[in-house]
Amino acid sequence: MTMNTRIPPPLVVVIIATLMWWLARFAGPGNFKFEGQPLFAIIFMTAGIVMMLVAAFSFYKAKTTINPLDPSKASYLITTGMFSFSRNPIYLADLLVLIAWAIWLGNIFNIALLVVFVVYINRFQIAPEERALGILFGDAYREYCARVRRWI
Protein backbone atom coordinates (compact mmCIF):
# COMPACT_ATOMS: atom_id res chain seq x y z
CA MET A 1 0.00 0.00 0.00
CA THR A 2 1.53 3.30 -1.04
CA MET A 3 0.72 6.50 0.75
CA ASN A 4 -0.69 9.85 -0.35
CA THR A 5 2.42 11.79 0.58
CA ARG A 6 5.57 12.00 -1.48
CA ILE A 7 7.43 14.66 0.48
CA PRO A 8 9.82 13.03 2.97
CA PRO A 9 9.25 14.42 6.49
CA PRO A 10 12.88 15.59 6.81
CA LEU A 11 12.30 17.74 3.71
CA VAL A 12 9.12 19.14 5.31
CA VAL A 13 11.23 20.11 8.34
CA VAL A 14 13.77 21.85 6.09
CA ILE A 15 11.02 23.72 4.23
CA ILE A 16 9.37 24.89 7.47
CA ALA A 17 12.76 25.84 8.97
CA THR A 18 13.59 27.86 5.84
CA LEU A 19 10.24 29.66 5.99
CA MET A 20 10.87 30.38 9.68
CA TRP A 21 14.27 31.86 8.87
CA TRP A 22 12.79 33.95 6.07
CA LEU A 23 10.02 35.22 8.33
CA ALA A 24 12.44 36.15 11.13
CA ARG A 25 14.87 37.78 8.69
CA PHE A 26 12.46 39.81 6.59
CA ALA A 27 9.40 40.39 8.81
CA GLY A 28 10.69 42.81 11.43
CA PRO A 29 7.57 42.91 13.61
CA GLY A 30 7.34 40.03 16.01
CA ASN A 31 11.03 39.67 16.75
CA PHE A 32 11.89 39.09 20.41
CA LYS A 33 14.83 38.51 22.72
CA PHE A 34 14.88 37.20 26.28
CA GLU A 35 17.38 36.16 28.91
CA GLY A 36 18.52 32.58 28.32
CA GLN A 37 17.09 32.42 24.80
CA PRO A 38 20.12 30.57 23.32
CA LEU A 39 20.11 28.12 26.23
CA PHE A 40 16.42 27.29 25.74
CA ALA A 41 17.03 26.77 22.03
CA ILE A 42 19.95 24.44 22.75
CA ILE A 43 17.89 22.46 25.29
CA PHE A 44 15.03 21.92 22.82
CA MET A 45 17.46 21.10 19.99
CA THR A 46 19.35 18.59 22.12
CA ALA A 47 16.13 16.94 23.30
CA GLY A 48 14.90 16.68 19.71
CA ILE A 49 18.12 15.21 18.36
CA VAL A 50 18.47 12.70 21.21
CA MET A 51 14.82 11.63 20.84
CA MET A 52 15.27 11.23 17.09
CA LEU A 53 18.41 9.11 17.47
CA VAL A 54 16.92 6.89 20.18
CA ALA A 55 13.73 6.32 18.17
CA ALA A 56 15.70 5.66 14.96
CA PHE A 57 17.85 3.12 16.82
CA SER A 58 14.64 1.35 17.83
CA PHE A 59 13.89 0.74 14.14
CA TYR A 60 17.43 -0.55 13.58
CA LYS A 61 17.23 -2.84 16.62
CA ALA A 62 13.84 -4.22 15.51
CA LYS A 63 15.19 -4.72 11.96
CA THR A 64 12.22 -2.91 10.45
CA THR A 65 11.94 -0.04 8.00
CA ILE A 66 12.27 3.56 9.07
CA ASN A 67 11.14 4.76 5.62
CA PRO A 68 8.18 7.10 6.32
CA LEU A 69 7.04 6.96 2.69
CA ASP A 70 6.34 3.22 2.75
CA PRO A 71 5.27 1.94 6.19
CA SER A 72 3.69 -1.09 4.51
CA LYS A 73 7.20 -2.56 4.47
CA ALA A 74 7.30 -2.58 8.28
CA SER A 75 8.07 -6.02 9.62
CA TYR A 76 7.64 -5.24 13.31
CA LEU A 77 5.37 -3.01 15.38
CA ILE A 78 7.55 -1.09 17.86
CA THR A 79 5.63 -0.34 21.07
CA THR A 80 8.40 -0.06 23.65
CA GLY A 81 10.91 2.59 24.61
CA MET A 82 10.02 6.01 23.21
CA PHE A 83 7.13 4.37 21.38
CA SER A 84 5.45 3.57 24.68
CA PHE A 85 4.64 7.25 25.27
CA SER A 86 4.38 8.55 21.69
CA ARG A 87 3.36 6.70 18.53
CA ASN A 88 5.43 9.21 16.57
CA PRO A 89 8.56 10.12 18.53
CA ILE A 90 10.51 11.05 15.41
CA TYR A 91 7.86 13.57 14.33
CA LEU A 92 7.77 14.83 17.93
CA ALA A 93 11.56 15.16 17.74
CA ASP A 94 11.19 17.09 14.48
CA LEU A 95 8.77 19.44 16.25
CA LEU A 96 11.23 19.95 19.14
CA VAL A 97 13.96 20.84 16.63
CA LEU A 98 11.63 23.35 14.95
CA ILE A 99 10.69 24.81 18.35
CA ALA A 100 14.41 25.21 19.08
CA TRP A 101 14.87 26.97 15.75
CA ALA A 102 11.89 29.25 16.44
CA ILE A 103 13.33 30.18 19.84
CA TRP A 104 16.78 30.77 18.34
CA LEU A 105 15.38 32.98 15.57
CA GLY A 106 13.18 34.90 18.02
CA ASN A 107 10.12 35.71 15.95
CA ILE A 108 6.68 35.20 17.49
CA PHE A 109 5.05 34.57 14.11
CA ASN A 110 7.08 31.38 13.70
CA ILE A 111 4.58 29.78 16.08
CA ALA A 112 2.16 29.76 13.14
CA LEU A 113 4.66 27.72 11.14
CA LEU A 114 4.95 25.23 14.02
CA VAL A 115 1.18 24.80 13.76
CA VAL A 116 1.47 24.37 9.98
CA PHE A 117 4.05 21.61 10.54
CA VAL A 118 1.83 19.73 13.01
CA VAL A 119 -1.26 20.02 10.82
CA TYR A 120 0.64 18.97 7.69
CA ILE A 121 2.36 15.99 9.34
CA ASN A 122 -0.91 14.85 10.94
CA ARG A 123 -2.84 15.02 7.67
CA PHE A 124 -0.32 14.00 5.03
CA GLN A 125 2.08 11.75 6.93
CA ILE A 126 0.66 10.30 10.14
CA ALA A 127 -2.88 9.58 8.91
CA PRO A 128 -1.69 7.59 5.87
CA GLU A 129 0.90 5.79 8.04
CA GLU A 130 -1.81 4.87 10.53
CA ARG A 131 -4.02 3.45 7.76
CA ALA A 132 -1.12 1.35 6.43
CA LEU A 133 -0.07 0.11 9.87
CA GLY A 134 -3.70 -0.68 10.74
CA ILE A 135 -3.94 -2.91 7.69
CA LEU A 136 -0.54 -4.47 8.35
CA PHE A 137 -0.81 -5.12 12.10
CA GLY A 138 -4.60 -5.18 12.62
CA ASP A 139 -5.87 -5.47 16.18
CA ALA A 140 -2.39 -5.19 17.69
CA TYR A 141 -2.02 -1.75 16.10
CA ARG A 142 -5.52 -0.63 17.07
CA GLU A 143 -4.85 -1.67 20.70
CA TYR A 144 -1.55 0.20 20.60
CA CYS A 145 -3.33 3.33 19.30
CA ALA A 146 -5.86 3.06 22.12
CA ARG A 147 -3.03 2.90 24.68
CA VAL A 148 -0.54 5.45 23.29
CA ARG A 149 -1.26 8.97 22.08
CA ARG A 150 -0.27 10.15 18.60
CA TRP A 151 2.14 12.85 19.79
CA ILE A 152 2.46 12.87 23.61
VOPAGU-2260 file (C-alpha; in pm, 1 decimal, decimal comma):
REM VOPAGU-2260
SITE   aa  ch    i         X         Y         Z
SITE  MET   A    0       0,0       0,0       0,0
SITE  THR   A    1     152,8     329,9    -103,8
SITE  MET   A    2      72,1     650,4      75,4
SITE  ASN   A    3     -69,2     985,4     -34,5
SITE  THR   A    4     241,8    1179,1      57,7
SITE  ARG   A    5     557,3    1200,3    -147,5
SITE  ILE   A    6     743,3    1466,2      48,2
SITE  PRO   A    7     981,9    1302,9     296,6
SITE  PRO   A    8     924,7    1442,0     648,5
SITE  PRO   A    9    1287,9    1559,5     681,2
SITE  LEU   A   10    1229,8    1774,4     371,4
SITE  VAL   A   11     911,9    1914,4     530,6
SITE  VAL   A   12    1122,9    2010,5     833,9
SITE  VAL   A   13    1377,3    2185,1     609,2
SITE  ILE   A   14    1101,8    2372,2     422,8
SITE  ILE   A   15     936,8    2488,8     746,9
SITE  ALA   A   16    1276,2    2583,5     896,8
SITE  THR   A   17    1358,8    2785,9     583,7
SITE  LEU   A   18    1024,0    2966,2     598,9
SITE  MET   A   19    1087,4    3038,1     968,2
SITE  TRP   A   20    1427,2    3186,3     887,3
SITE  TRP   A   21    1278,9    3394,8     606,7
SITE  LEU   A   22    1001,5    3522,4     833,4
SITE  ALA   A   23    1244,4    3614,7    1113,1
SITE  ARG   A   24    1486,6    3778,2     869,2
SITE  PHE   A   25    1245,6    3981,4     659,5
SITE  ALA   A   26     940,1    4038,8     880,6
SITE  GLY   A   27    1068,8    4281,2    1143,1
SITE  PRO   A   28     757,3    4290,7    1361,2
SITE  GLY   A   29     733,8    4003,1    1601,0
SITE  ASN   A   30    1103,3    3967,4    1675,0
SITE  PHE   A   31    1188,8    3909,2    2040,8
SITE  LYS   A   32    1483,4    3851,0    2271,8
SITE  PHE   A   33    1487,6    3719,6    2628,1
SITE  GLU   A   34    1738,1    3615,6    2891,2
SITE  GLY   A   35    1851,8    3258,2    2832,0
SITE  GLN   A   36    1709,4    3241,7    2480,1
SITE  PRO   A   37    2011,7    3057,4    2331,6
SITE  LEU   A   38    2010,7    2811,7    2623,0
SITE  PHE   A   39    1641,9    2729,1    2573,9
SITE  ALA   A   40    1703,3    2677,3    2202,8
SITE  ILE   A   41    1995,2    2444,2    2275,2
SITE  ILE   A   42    1789,4    2246,3    2529,3
SITE  PHE   A   43    1503,1    2191,8    2282,0
SITE  MET   A   44    1746,1    2109,9    1998,7
SITE  THR   A   45    1934,9    1859,0    2211,6
SITE  ALA   A   46    1613,3    1694,2    2330,5
SITE  GLY   A   47    1489,8    1668,1    1971,2
SITE  ILE   A   48    1811,7    1520,7    1835,8
SITE  VAL   A   49    1846,8    1269,9    2120,6
SITE  MET   A   50    1482,2    1163,4    2084,5
SITE  MET   A   51    1526,9    1123,1    1709,3
SITE  LEU   A   52    1840,5     911,0    1747,4
SITE  VAL   A   53    1691,7     689,0    2018,3
SITE  ALA   A   54    1373,4     632,3    1816,6
SITE  ALA   A   55    1570,3     565,8    1496,2
SITE  PHE   A   56    1785,3     312,4    1682,2
SITE  SER   A   57    1463,6     134,6    1783,4
SITE  PHE   A   58    1389,2      74,4    1414,0
SITE  TYR   A   59    1742,5     -55,2    1358,4
SITE  LYS   A   60    1722,7    -283,8    1662,1
SITE  ALA   A   61    1383,8    -422,2    1550,6
SITE  LYS   A   62    1519,5    -472,3    1195,7
SITE  THR   A   63    1222,0    -291,0    1045,0
SITE  THR   A   64    1194,3      -4,0     800,3
SITE  ILE   A   65    1227,1     356,1     906,5
SITE  ASN   A   66    1114,1     476,3     562,4
SITE  PRO   A   67     818,2     709,9     632,0
SITE  LEU   A   68     704,3     696,0     269,0
SITE  ASP   A   69     634,1     321,7     275,0
SITE  PRO   A   70     526,9     194,1     618,6
SITE  SER   A   71     369,5    -108,5     451,1
SITE  LYS   A   72     720,4    -256,2     447,3
SITE  ALA   A   73     729,9    -258,5     828,3
SITE  SER   A   74     807,4    -601,8     961,6
SITE  TYR   A   75     764,3    -523,8    1330,8
SITE  LEU   A   76     536,8    -300,6    1538,3
SITE  ILE   A   77     754,6    -109,1    1786,3
SITE  THR   A   78     562,5     -33,7    2106,5
SITE  THR   A   79     840,1      -6,1    2365,0
SITE  GLY   A   80    1091,4     259,4    2461,5
SITE  MET   A   81    1002,5     601,3    2321,3
SITE  PHE   A   82     712,9     437,5    2137,5
SITE  SER   A   83     545,2     356,6    2468,3
SITE  PHE   A   84     463,8     725,0    2527,0
SITE  SER   A   85     438,3     854,9    2168,6
SITE  ARG   A   86     335,8     670,4    1853,5
SITE  ASN   A   87     543,5     920,8    1656,8
SITE  PRO   A   88     855,8    1012,0    1853,3
SITE  ILE   A   89    1051,3    1105,3    1540,7
SITE  TYR   A   90     786,3    1357,3    1433,3
SITE  LEU   A   91     776,6    1482,5    1792,6
SITE  ALA   A   92    1155,9    1516,3    1773,8
SITE  ASP   A   93    1119,0    1709,3    1447,7
SITE  LEU   A   94     877,3    1943,7    1624,6
SITE  LEU   A   95    1122,8    1994,7    1913,7
SITE  VAL   A   96    1395,6    2084,0    1663,0
SITE  LEU   A   97    1163,0    2335,0    1495,1
SITE  ILE   A   98    1068,6    2480,9    1835,1
SITE  ALA   A   99    1441,0    2520,8    1908,3
SITE  TRP   A  100    1487,1    2697,4    1574,8
SITE  ALA   A  101    1189,2    2925,3    1643,7
SITE  ILE   A  102    1333,2    3018,1    1984,0
SITE  TRP   A  103    1678,0    3076,6    1833,7
SITE  LEU   A  104    1537,9    3298,3    1557,2
SITE  GLY   A  105    1318,4    3489,6    1801,9
SITE  ASN   A  106    1012,1    3571,1    1595,0
SITE  ILE   A  107     668,4    3519,7    1749,5
SITE  PHE   A  108     505,3    3457,3    1411,4
SITE  ASN   A  109     707,6    3138,4    1369,7
SITE  ILE   A  110     458,4    2977,9    1607,8
SITE  ALA   A  111     215,7    2976,4    1314,2
SITE  LEU   A  112     466,1    2771,6    1113,9
SITE  LEU   A  113     494,9    2522,9    1401,8
SITE  VAL   A  114     117,8    2479,7    1376,2
SITE  VAL   A  115     146,9    2436,8     998,2
SITE  PHE   A  116     404,5    2161,4    1054,4
SITE  VAL   A  117     183,2    1972,9    1300,7
SITE  VAL   A  118    -126,4    2002,4    1081,8
SITE  TYR   A  119      64,0    1897,2     768,7
SITE  ILE   A  120     236,1    1598,9     934,1
SITE  ASN   A  121     -91,0    1485,4    1093,8
SITE  ARG   A  122    -284,0    1501,8     766,9
SITE  PHE   A  123     -32,4    1399,9     502,6
SITE  GLN   A  124     207,7    1175,4     692,8
SITE  ILE   A  125      66,3    1029,7    1013,6
SITE  ALA   A  126    -287,9     958,3     891,2
SITE  PRO   A  127    -168,5     759,2     587,3
SITE  GLU   A  128      89,7     578,5     803,7
SITE  GLU   A  129    -181,2     487,1    1053,3
SITE  ARG   A  130    -401,5     345,0     775,8
SITE  ALA   A  131    -111,5     135,4     643,0
SITE  LEU   A  132      -7,3      11,0     987,0
SITE  GLY   A  133    -370,0     -68,4    1074,1
SITE  ILE   A  134    -393,9    -291,4     768,5
SITE  LEU   A  135     -54,1    -447,5     835,5
SITE  PHE   A  136     -80,9    -511,8    1209,9
SITE  GLY   A  137    -460,1    -517,9    1261,6
SITE  ASP   A  138    -587,4    -546,7    1617,8
SITE  ALA   A  139    -238,6    -519,0    1768,9
SITE  TYR   A  140    -202,3    -175,5    1609,5
SITE  ARG   A  141    -552,5     -63,1    1707,3
SITE  GLU   A  142    -485,1    -167,1    2070,2
SITE  TYR   A  143    -154,6      19,8    2060,0
SITE  CYS   A  144    -332,9     332,5    1929,7
SITE  ALA   A  145    -585,6     306,0    2212,2
SITE  ARG   A  146    -303,3     290,3    2468,2
SITE  VAL   A  147     -53,8     544,9    2329,4
SITE  ARG   A  148    -125,7     897,0    2208,1
SITE  ARG   A  149     -27,4    1014,9    1859,8
SITE  TRP   A  150     214,2    1285,1    1979,0
SITE  ILE   A  151     246,0    1286,8    2360,7
